[in-house]
Amino acid sequence: MDRTTGGAPTRPPQGVAGAVLLLGVLLAGAAPLIPLAVLVYRYEPELLPLFAVPLAVLVAAWRIARDRARDQLTDPLTDLPNRQALLLAAQDAIARHDGDEDYSVGVVLLDLDRFRSLNDALGHTAGDRLLVHIARRLHRALRTGHSRPTAPARTGPDEVAAALPSPLHRGGRPVVARMGGDEFAVLLPGVGRPETLERIAKALIAELAAPIRLDGLLLVLEASAGVCVYPAHARDAESLLRRADVAMGHAQRGRSGVEVYHEAQDTDTPYRIGLLGDLRRALETGEVQLHYQPKVAFDGRVVGLEALLRWERPGQGRVPPDEFIGLAESSGLMPRLTDYVLEAAVGQLAAWRDQGLQVPVAVNVSPRDVLNPGFATRVAGHLTRHRVPAHALQLEITERLLLDDSRRAADTLAELRRYGVGMSLDDFGTGHSSMARLRSLPVGELKIDRSFVSRMVADDHDAAVVRCSVELAHSLGLTVVAEGVEDDETWERLHSMGVDAVQGWLVSAALPADQATAWLMVRQTGTARVERLAPQQPLSPPVPQPRSLPTVQAQAELPAPTTPLPAPTTQQ
């Protein structure tokens, strides 16, 4: 394969440069022999041909060293530069223009989707031939500056040609490399605008999607790409490649085709690495706390509380829950965090029941939790250990679970249902669930997301979404809870629509366990009104007091079970 696009790091010295280098090596290696050669020439000239042997050895050694250096930087299958060669090329491209504020270096990292399945089905030999074909196709597209005429038109096969000429004239030729497996990379010196690079990446994906005939089969490949730019996204070559890999992984998980690197995608920044370490320690020391926000019916009954996570990072202040929960989910710490929350919530349920407060508590669980084998058994273990009936616990799941693996999720939730644990569908309206999938899940409650509730008074569209959600839920036999209720008018509108209960600042903020206990104790007497906030420690700026809210009646009692926690009929 012609490696003119392969980049300088893998090309051995040739032409005048190679001759000069060879002459230098010969002179350096033969220097110790020169005095001896002079003496032989003077006294025994017929012995001079013997000096050809060490010179030949020097030439052979030079060639071996040259080939070894090239092999260390070349992928043996495709003859493209490998990862190390690409790193050297990126370092060279950055160094040549260091200090030029207008100069950028772009990297596009490409990964073939589902290549492993093709490799297993066709065999490794055919898979290797397919990789060679892909390498040649990428190489040709970047070398010639245009794509194949057979490339699909959905992203424009001429995008590569449209994007490359001007920047490449300034920055140098591109480098196509194989990073390993089914992963390829393109280094584009001088092509640094993220929009331009994203367009090139889409064109390369279209190029790879052109049909390939292999062993009588017509194959159409799909790929995902990550884009990263120096100096906008990274300040050195190693970070440039790593962050392109982060963006590529994000594109694969989101099935978006191409993703430009963004810091929010990266779980390995120094800040997030430190945050993850502190979170692990916080779970060990009990620094992560649960606050409880009441859910109240329109007649004043407290129908439940939702457990919400709060974490005060020592010396750093409060960490937003979305930030550390997302970090836990992406790092594999989520099962441990969920067990921590379940243990704390069920333990608090046991304490409240000992005080005569029989109110259910809802705990949010991620789709990854529900899809983990043995999750239902772990939940039952927490309930059994604290002697809490299953109906006192409710698990809140999101619509995303319906998209991930609805059959497996339904099996796990059905197992939890057999134990007696209640289920609620949280943040309804923000996902893409279908009616068929919604009916397949054994949920008993639907929570309308605050993004609709908070705007429903001012936005007729959001009000229509809320109204339709209430009618849908009631038609399926579900109760409806509205989140984010903060004013009287929203309360009244939700009441008129038939919502069963509300949750939000109008009723109460999320309270620490001791304040939530006092709040429940006061309301259990039936002599106090439902107040907006606990009187001790406000957690946000004050909200105007509602004009008239119903008086709290006696705390709703949930019947205690007369039989022990049943075992499920099937185990996961």
Solvent accessible surface area in square Angstrom, and as a share of the most:
residue,aa,sasa,rsa
1,M,86,0.39
2,D,70,0.36
3,R,37,0.14
4,T,55,0.32
5,T,5,0.03
6,G,0,0.00
7,G,1,0.01
8,A,69,0.53
9,P,39,0.24
10,T,1,0.01
11,R,107,0.39
12,P,20,0.13
13,P,48,0.30
14,Q,110,0.49
15,G,63,0.60
16,V,122,0.70
17,A,67,0.52
18,G,8,0.07
19,A,61,0.47
20,V,98,0.56
21,L,83,0.41
22,L,48,0.24
23,L,103,0.51
24,G,37,0.36
25,V,46,0.27
26,L,40,0.20
27,L,104,0.52
28,A,76,0.59
29,G,30,0.29
30,A,16,0.12
31,A,51,0.39
32,P,105,0.66
33,L,52,0.26
34,I,90,0.46
35,P,86,0.54
36,L,94,0.47
37,A,27,0.21
38,V,74,0.43
39,L,93,0.46
40,V,22,0.13
41,Y,147,0.56
42,R,155,0.56
43,Y,148,0.56
44,E,78,0.35
45,P,68,0.43
46,E,116,0.52
47,L,78,0.39
48,L,57,0.29
49,P,96,0.60
50,L,116,0.58
51,F,34,0.14
52,A,59,0.46
53,V,97,0.56
54,P,44,0.28
55,L,69,0.34
56,A,61,0.47
57,V,92,0.53
58,L,43,0.21
59,V,33,0.19
60,A,49,0.38
61,A,54,0.42
62,W,33,0.12
63,R,133,0.49
64,I,102,0.52
65,A,61,0.47
66,R,71,0.26
67,D,46,0.24
68,R,150,0.55
69,A,54,0.42
70,R,78,0.29
71,D,86,0.45
72,Q,123,0.55
73,L,29,0.14
74,T,12,0.07
75,D,14,0.07
76,P,133,0.83
77,L,60,0.30
78,T,3,0.02
79,D,46,0.24
80,L,0,0.00
81,P,1,0.00
82,N,33,0.17
83,R,98,0.36
84,Q,89,0.39
85,A,0,0.00
86,L,0,0.00
87,L,26,0.13
88,L,65,0.32
89,A,9,0.07
90,A,0,0.00
91,Q,84,0.37
92,D,72,0.38
93,A,1,0.01
94,I,18,0.09
95,A,72,0.56
96,R,130,0.47
97,H,42,0.19
98,D,106,0.55
99,G,72,0.69
100,D,56,0.29
101,E,162,0.73
102,D,118,0.61
103,Y,2,0.01
104,S,24,0.15
105,V,0,0.00
106,G,0,0.00
107,V,0,0.00
108,V,0,0.00
109,L,3,0.01
110,L,1,0.01
111,D,15,0.08
112,L,4,0.02
113,D,34,0.17
114,R,160,0.58
115,F,18,0.07
116,R,194,0.71
117,S,71,0.46
118,L,45,0.22
119,N,26,0.13
120,D,100,0.52
121,A,85,0.66
122,L,51,0.25
123,G,29,0.28
124,H,126,0.56
125,T,103,0.60
126,A,7,0.05
127,G,1,0.01
128,D,58,0.30
129,R,110,0.40
130,L,1,0.00
131,L,6,0.03
132,V,29,0.17
133,H,68,0.30
134,I,0,0.00
135,A,0,0.00
136,R,135,0.49
137,R,2,0.01
138,L,0,0.00
139,H,5,0.02
140,R,81,0.30
141,A,1,0.01
142,L,5,0.02
143,R,111,0.40
144,T,57,0.33
145,G,19,0.18
146,H,90,0.40
147,S,8,0.05
148,R,65,0.24
149,P,130,0.82
150,T,78,0.46
151,A,8,0.06
152,P,34,0.21
153,A,87,0.67
154,R,155,0.57
155,T,44,0.26
156,G,23,0.22
157,P,27,0.17
158,D,97,0.50
159,E,45,0.20
160,V,0,0.00
161,A,33,0.25
162,A,74,0.57
163,A,4,0.03
164,L,2,0.01
165,P,85,0.53
166,S,88,0.57
167,P,36,0.23
168,L,27,0.13
169,H,170,0.76
170,R,118,0.43
171,G,1,0.01
172,G,28,0.27
173,R,108,0.40
174,P,8,0.05
175,V,6,0.04
176,V,0,0.00
177,A,0,0.00
178,R,30,0.11
179,M,27,0.12
180,G,37,0.35
181,G,47,0.46
182,D,29,0.15
183,E,34,0.15
184,F,1,0.00
185,A,0,0.00
186,V,0,0.00
187,L,1,0.00
188,L,0,0.00
189,P,3,0.02
190,G,17,0.16
191,V,1,0.01
192,G,8,0.08
193,R,162,0.59
194,P,41,0.26
195,E,102,0.46
196,T,20,0.12
197,L,0,0.00
198,E,52,0.23
199,R,91,0.33
200,I,0,0.00
201,A,0,0.00
202,K,85,0.36
203,A,0,0.00
204,L,0,0.00
205,I,19,0.09
206,A,0,0.00
207,E,1,0.00
208,L,1,0.00
209,A,2,0.01
210,A,0,0.00
211,P,59,0.37
212,I,4,0.02
213,R,163,0.60
214,L,15,0.08
215,D,97,0.50
216,G,61,0.58
217,L,87,0.43
218,L,104,0.52
219,L,21,0.10
220,V,93,0.54
221,L,5,0.02
222,E,86,0.39
223,A,6,0.05
224,S,4,0.03
225,A,0,0.00
226,G,0,0.00
227,V,0,0.00
228,C,0,0.00
229,V,3,0.01
230,Y,16,0.06
231,P,41,0.26
232,A,74,0.58
233,H,36,0.16
234,A,1,0.01
235,R,175,0.64
236,D,65,0.34
237,A,5,0.04
238,E,89,0.40
239,S,25,0.16
240,L,0,0.00
241,L,3,0.02
242,R,74,0.27
243,R,52,0.19
244,A,0,0.00
245,D,61,0.32
246,V,26,0.15
247,A,0,0.00
248,M,9,0.04
249,G,14,0.13
250,H,69,0.31
251,A,0,0.00
252,Q,65,0.29
253,R,170,0.62
254,G,55,0.53
255,R,221,0.81
256,S,59,0.38
257,G,24,0.23
258,V,13,0.07
259,E,41,0.18
260,V,39,0.22
261,Y,12,0.05
262,H,111,0.50
263,E,112,0.50
264,A,75,0.58
265,Q,26,0.12
266,D,0,0.00
267,T,39,0.23
268,D,73,0.38
269,T,9,0.05
270,P,113,0.71
271,Y,114,0.43
272,R,36,0.13
273,I,99,0.50
274,G,31,0.30
275,L,0,0.00
276,L,32,0.16
277,G,38,0.36
278,D,39,0.20
279,L,0,0.00
280,R,94,0.34
281,R,88,0.32
282,A,0,0.00
283,L,14,0.07
284,E,124,0.56
285,T,87,0.51
286,G,40,0.38
287,E,50,0.23
288,V,3,0.02
289,Q,104,0.46
290,L,15,0.08
291,H,10,0.05
292,Y,4,0.01
293,Q,11,0.05
294,P,1,0.01
295,K,6,0.03
296,V,0,0.00
297,A,5,0.04
298,F,22,0.09
299,D,60,0.31
300,G,0,0.00
301,R,88,0.32
302,V,2,0.01
303,V,47,0.27
304,G,1,0.01
305,L,1,0.01
306,E,6,0.03
307,A,5,0.04
308,L,39,0.20
309,L,19,0.10
310,R,46,0.17
311,W,1,0.00
312,E,99,0.44
313,R,25,0.09
314,P,78,0.49
315,G,84,0.81
316,Q,123,0.55
317,G,33,0.32
318,R,109,0.40
319,V,7,0.04
320,P,72,0.45
321,P,41,0.26
322,D,125,0.65
323,E,50,0.22
324,F,0,0.00
325,I,51,0.26
326,G,33,0.31
327,L,1,0.00
328,A,0,0.00
329,E,29,0.13
330,S,62,0.40
331,S,38,0.24
332,G,49,0.47
333,L,4,0.02
334,M,13,0.06
335,P,39,0.24
336,R,95,0.35
337,L,1,0.01
338,T,4,0.02
339,D,43,0.22
340,Y,47,0.18
341,V,10,0.06
342,L,0,0.00
343,E,60,0.27
344,A,42,0.32
345,A,0,0.00
346,V,0,0.00
347,G,22,0.21
348,Q,32,0.14
349,L,1,0.00
350,A,20,0.15
351,A,43,0.33
352,W,0,0.00
353,R,46,0.17
354,D,127,0.66
355,Q,88,0.39
356,G,31,0.30
357,L,0,0.00
358,Q,41,0.18
359,V,2,0.01
360,P,27,0.17
361,V,1,0.00
362,A,1,0.01
363,V,1,0.00
364,N,58,0.30
365,V,6,0.03
366,S,12,0.07
367,P,8,0.05
368,R,105,0.38
369,D,0,0.00
370,V,0,0.00
371,L,29,0.14
372,N,38,0.20
373,P,93,0.58
374,G,22,0.21
375,F,0,0.00
376,A,0,0.00
377,T,67,0.39
378,R,65,0.24
379,V,0,0.00
380,A,9,0.07
381,G,29,0.28
382,H,15,0.07
383,L,0,0.00
384,T,86,0.50
385,R,143,0.52
386,H,51,0.23
387,R,219,0.80
388,V,8,0.04
389,P,16,0.10
390,A,6,0.05
391,H,68,0.30
392,A,1,0.01
393,L,1,0.00
394,Q,30,0.13
395,L,0,0.00
396,E,1,0.00
397,I,1,0.01
398,T,41,0.24
399,E,7,0.03
400,R,120,0.44
401,L,1,0.00
402,L,0,0.00
403,L,77,0.38
404,D,72,0.37
405,D,53,0.28
406,S,26,0.17
407,R,159,0.58
408,R,93,0.34
409,A,0,0.00
410,A,4,0.03
411,D,72,0.37
412,T,0,0.00
413,L,0,0.00
414,A,32,0.25
415,E,4,0.02
416,L,0,0.00
417,R,109,0.40
418,R,92,0.34
419,Y,16,0.06
420,G,34,0.33
421,V,1,0.01
422,G,21,0.20
423,M,1,0.01
424,S,0,0.00
425,L,0,0.00
426,D,9,0.05
427,D,43,0.22
428,F,21,0.09
429,G,32,0.31
430,T,77,0.45
431,G,27,0.26
432,H,147,0.65
433,S,29,0.19
434,S,54,0.35
435,M,98,0.44
436,A,77,0.60
437,R,93,0.34
438,L,6,0.03
439,R,177,0.65
440,S,55,0.36
441,L,8,0.04
442,P,34,0.21
443,V,11,0.06
444,G,27,0.26
445,E,18,0.08
446,L,0,0.00
447,K,0,0.00
448,I,0,0.00
449,D,16,0.08
450,R,110,0.40
451,S,38,0.24
452,F,28,0.12
453,V,0,0.00
454,S,70,0.45
455,R,117,0.43
456,M,0,0.00
457,V,50,0.29
458,A,100,0.77
459,D,53,0.28
460,D,117,0.61
461,H,128,0.57
462,D,3,0.02
463,A,3,0.03
464,A,40,0.31
465,V,36,0.21
466,V,0,0.00
467,R,101,0.37
468,C,81,0.48
469,S,6,0.04
470,V,2,0.01
471,E,105,0.47
472,L,43,0.21
473,A,0,0.00
474,H,78,0.35
475,S,87,0.56
476,L,58,0.29
477,G,65,0.62
478,L,16,0.08
479,T,69,0.40
480,V,0,0.00
481,V,4,0.02
482,A,0,0.00
483,E,10,0.04
484,G,3,0.03
485,V,0,0.00
486,E,73,0.33
487,D,64,0.33
488,D,23,0.12
489,E,96,0.43
490,T,3,0.02
491,W,8,0.03
492,E,88,0.40
493,R,70,0.26
494,L,0,0.00
495,H,95,0.42
496,S,94,0.60
497,M,29,0.13
498,G,35,0.33
499,V,5,0.03
500,D,56,0.29
501,A,3,0.03
502,V,0,0.00
503,Q,1,0.01
504,G,2,0.02
505,W,47,0.17
506,L,1,0.00
507,V,0,0.00
508,S,0,0.00
509,A,2,0.01
510,A,6,0.05
511,L,2,0.01
512,P,26,0.16
513,A,33,0.26
514,D,107,0.55
515,Q,13,0.06
516,A,0,0.00
517,T,22,0.13
518,A,42,0.33
519,W,6,0.02
520,L,0,0.00
521,M,69,0.31
522,V,69,0.39
523,R,8,0.03
524,Q,52,0.23
525,T,89,0.52
526,G,26,0.25
527,T,116,0.68
528,A,21,0.16
529,R,117,0.43
530,V,3,0.02
531,E,70,0.31
532,R,35,0.13
533,L,24,0.12
534,A,6,0.05
535,P,116,0.73
536,Q,122,0.54
537,Q,99,0.44
538,P,89,0.56
539,L,47,0.23
540,S,35,0.23
541,P,108,0.68
542,P,113,0.71
543,V,31,0.18
544,P,115,0.73
545,Q,109,0.49
546,P,10,0.06
547,R,197,0.72
548,S,79,0.51
549,L,9,0.04
550,P,43,0.27
551,T,70,0.41
552,V,3,0.02
553,Q,100,0.44
554,A,71,0.55
555,Q,12,0.05
556,A,30,0.24
557,E,104,0.47
558,L,50,0.25
559,P,111,0.70
560,A,61,0.47
561,P,69,0.44
562,T,138,0.80
563,T,97,0.57
564,P,120,0.76
565,L,56,0.28
566,P,69,0.43
567,A,86,0.67
568,P,15,0.09
569,T,117,0.68
570,T,82,0.48
571,Q,118,0.53
572,Q,86,0.38
